[in-house]
């Protein structure tokens, strides 16, 4: 059985992407990261002054085992 690949591209403006998905009836295709991804990104930015993309932080957290595949 083949596994479906999940596109983990995450737009930086989640709210805008959410409204666009509602307008175009594509909400089922929208990927919104877990809330912990936003908190980790904010903590990294506060500590190091560098802002990473949500996609980058989410991939790093998955690689470290901090997020379960849902």
N, CA and C of each residue as an Amber inpcrd file, in Angstrom:
protein
   210
   0.8320000  -1.1670000   0.0000000   0.0000000   0.0000000   0.0000000
   0.8860000   1.2420000   0.0000000   0.6030000   2.1650000  -0.9070000
   1.3740000   3.4000000  -0.9900000   0.8850000   4.4010000   0.0440000
   1.8160000   5.0950000   0.6340000   1.4650000   6.1590000   1.5670000
   1.3380000   7.4550000   0.7940000   0.3650000   8.2440000   1.1410000
   0.2060000   9.5430000   0.5160000   1.2610000  10.4800000   1.0680000
   1.8900000  11.2450000   0.1920000   2.8370000  12.2290000   0.6830000
   2.0650000  13.4740000   1.0950000   2.4800000  14.0500000   2.1890000
   1.8240000  15.2370000   2.7130000   2.7090000  16.4220000   2.4380000
   2.1230000  17.4420000   1.8460000   2.8730000  18.6570000   1.5500000
   2.9830000  19.4750000   2.8230000   4.1870000  19.6820000   3.3120000
   4.3750000  20.4020000   4.5580000   4.7210000  21.8620000   4.3540000
   4.5180000  22.3580000   3.1270000   4.7470000  23.7810000   2.9100000
   3.7800000  24.5500000   3.7770000   4.2740000  25.4760000   4.5300000
   3.4440000  26.2780000   5.4050000   3.6230000  27.7390000   5.0520000
   2.5450000  28.3900000   4.6350000   2.6630000  29.8270000   4.3530000
   2.9400000  30.5850000   5.6430000   3.6290000  31.6890000   5.5390000
   3.9540000  32.4760000   6.7230000   2.7320000  33.2070000   7.2640000
   1.8140000  33.5700000   6.4080000   0.6200000  34.2550000   6.8650000
  -0.5240000  33.2530000   6.9220000  -0.6420000  32.5630000   8.0230000
  -1.6070000  31.4760000   8.1900000  -3.0440000  31.9800000   8.0750000
  -3.3350000  33.1090000   8.6890000  -4.7020000  33.6180000   8.6750000
  -5.1500000  33.9560000   7.2450000  -4.2750000  34.5860000   6.4910000
  -4.5950000  34.9130000   5.0950000  -4.7990000  33.6310000   4.2780000
  -3.9510000  32.6490000   4.4950000  -4.0830000  31.3690000   3.7850000
  -5.3760000  30.6630000   4.1790000  -5.7590000  30.7870000   5.4520000
  -6.9950000  30.1760000   5.9310000  -8.2130000  30.7890000   5.2350000
  -8.2660000  32.1130000   5.1900000  -9.3910000  32.7820000   4.5320000
  -9.4280000  32.4820000   3.0390000  -8.2710000  32.4160000   2.4210000
  -8.2180000  32.0830000   1.0000000  -8.7300000  30.6580000   0.7660000
  -8.3780000  29.7430000   1.6440000  -8.8320000  28.3600000   1.5170000
 -10.3470000  28.2580000   1.6940000 -10.9010000  29.0860000   2.5670000
 -12.3570000  29.0940000   2.7380000 -13.0300000  29.6220000   1.4750000
 -12.4800000  30.6940000   0.9280000 -13.0630000  31.2870000  -0.2780000
 -13.0120000  30.3480000  -1.4710000 -11.9420000  29.5880000  -1.5810000
 -11.7590000  28.7140000  -2.7380000 -12.1880000  27.2780000  -2.4650000
 -12.7570000  27.0530000  -1.2880000 -13.2330000  25.7190000  -0.9020000
 -12.1110000  24.6700000  -0.9460000 -10.9320000  25.0460000  -0.4840000
  -9.7820000  24.1340000  -0.4450000  -9.2460000  23.9810000   0.9800000
 -10.1230000  24.1150000   1.9490000  -9.7050000  24.0260000   3.3480000
  -9.0680000  22.6760000   3.6670000  -9.5210000  21.6210000   3.0050000
  -8.9780000  20.2890000   3.2530000  -7.5100000  20.1650000   2.8190000
  -7.0300000  21.0740000   2.0000000  -5.6370000  21.0310000   1.5320000
  -4.7040000  21.9050000   2.3640000  -5.2640000  22.7180000   3.2430000
  -4.4650000  23.6570000   4.0250000  -3.7690000  22.9480000   5.1830000
  -2.4860000  23.1940000   5.3160000  -1.7210000  22.6130000   6.4300000
  -1.4280000  23.7240000   7.4280000  -1.9340000  23.5610000   8.6360000
  -1.6610000  24.5130000   9.7090000  -0.8250000  23.7810000  10.7510000
   0.3620000  24.2960000  11.0430000   1.2340000  23.6210000  12.0080000
   0.6430000  23.6100000  13.4160000   1.1130000  22.6760000  14.2120000
   0.7160000  22.5820000  15.6140000   1.1450000  23.8710000  16.3220000
   0.4020000  24.2630000  17.3360000   0.6870000  25.5100000  18.0470000
   2.0980000  25.5430000  18.6400000   2.6430000  24.3990000  18.9840000
   3.9920000  24.3680000  19.5610000   5.0430000  24.8660000  18.5760000
   4.7830000  24.7340000  17.2890000   5.7260000  25.2170000  16.2730000
   5.8320000  26.7400000  16.3600000   4.7170000  27.4180000  16.5670000
   4.7230000  28.8750000  16.7010000   5.4750000  29.3020000  17.9530000
   5.2680000  28.5770000  19.0670000   5.9480000  28.9040000  20.3150000
   7.4550000  28.6730000  20.2170000   7.8540000  27.5750000  19.5970000
   9.2820000  27.2850000  19.4490000   9.9410000  28.3360000  18.5720000
   9.2740000  28.7030000  17.4840000   9.8530000  29.7230000  16.5850000
  10.0060000  31.0470000  17.3250000   9.0110000  31.4280000  18.1220000
   9.0940000  32.6800000  18.8830000  10.2250000  32.6230000  19.9120000
  10.4090000  31.4690000  20.5550000  11.4810000  31.3190000  21.5470000
  12.8570000  31.4120000  20.8830000  12.9940000  30.8070000  19.7110000
  14.2720000  30.8760000  18.9860000  14.5640000  32.3120000  18.5920000
  13.5360000  33.0060000  18.1070000  13.7250000  34.3940000  17.6900000
  14.0870000  35.2800000  18.8820000  13.4480000  35.0470000  20.0260000
  13.7340000  35.8440000  21.2190000  15.1500000  35.6060000  21.7250000
  15.5980000  34.3650000  21.6510000  16.9180000  34.0360000  22.1880000
  18.0560000  34.3970000  21.2380000  17.8630000  34.1230000  19.9390000
  18.9610000  34.2980000  18.9870000  18.7850000  35.4620000  18.0260000
  17.5870000  36.0340000  17.9840000  17.3540000  37.1770000  17.1160000
  17.1960000  36.8200000  15.6480000  17.1070000  35.5400000  15.3400000
  16.9530000  35.1060000  13.9610000  15.5820000  34.4670000  13.7990000
  14.8780000  34.8370000  12.7070000  13.5310000  34.3130000  12.4710000
  13.5860000  33.2490000  11.3840000  13.1930000  32.0410000  11.7600000
  13.1270000  30.9290000  10.8160000  11.7020000  30.8130000  10.2950000
  11.5320000  30.1830000   9.1510000  10.1950000  29.9670000   8.6100000
   9.4920000  28.8910000   9.4340000   8.1690000  28.9210000   9.3920000
   7.3900000  27.9020000  10.1040000   7.7160000  26.5130000   9.5730000
   7.8820000  26.4120000   8.2710000   8.2060000  25.1330000   7.6480000
   9.5380000  24.5870000   8.1660000  10.5250000  25.4680000   8.2880000
  11.8550000  25.0570000   8.7600000  11.7760000  24.5600000  10.2060000
  11.0840000  25.3070000  11.0480000  10.9560000  24.9200000  12.4600000
  10.1810000  23.6120000  12.5900000   9.1130000  23.4700000  11.8150000
   8.3160000  22.2480000  11.8820000   9.1260000  21.0280000  11.4440000
   9.8930000  21.1660000  10.3630000  10.7250000  20.0400000   9.9070000
  11.7750000  19.6820000  10.9470000  12.3680000  20.6920000  11.5810000
  13.3790000  20.4440000  12.6160000  12.7590000  19.7420000  13.8270000
  11.5690000  20.1650000  14.2040000  10.9010000  19.5370000  15.3470000
  10.5190000  18.0930000  15.0370000  10.0870000  17.8230000  13.8200000
   9.7650000  16.4410000  13.4290000  11.0290000  15.5870000  13.4330000
  12.1270000  16.1380000  12.9370000  13.3870000  15.3910000  12.9040000
  13.8840000  15.0720000  14.3050000  13.6060000  15.9490000  15.2640000
  14.0290000  15.7310000  16.6470000  13.0130000  14.8780000  17.4340000
  11.9110000  14.5200000  16.7980000  10.9140000  13.6990000  17.4740000
   9.9990000  14.4800000  18.4020000   9.9710000  15.7940000  18.2300000
   9.1360000  16.6290000  19.0900000   7.6860000  16.7180000  18.6070000
   7.4370000  16.3150000  17.3540000   6.0840000  16.3150000  16.8010000
   5.7890000  14.9260000  16.2770000   4.5920000  14.4580000  16.5360000
   4.1720000  13.1780000  15.9930000   3.5070000  13.4170000  14.6560000
   3.6590000  12.4770000  13.7280000   2.9440000  12.5620000  12.4660000
   1.4840000  12.3120000  12.7310000   0.6650000  13.2130000  12.3010000
  -0.7680000  13.0860000  12.5400000  -1.4450000  12.6200000  11.3000000
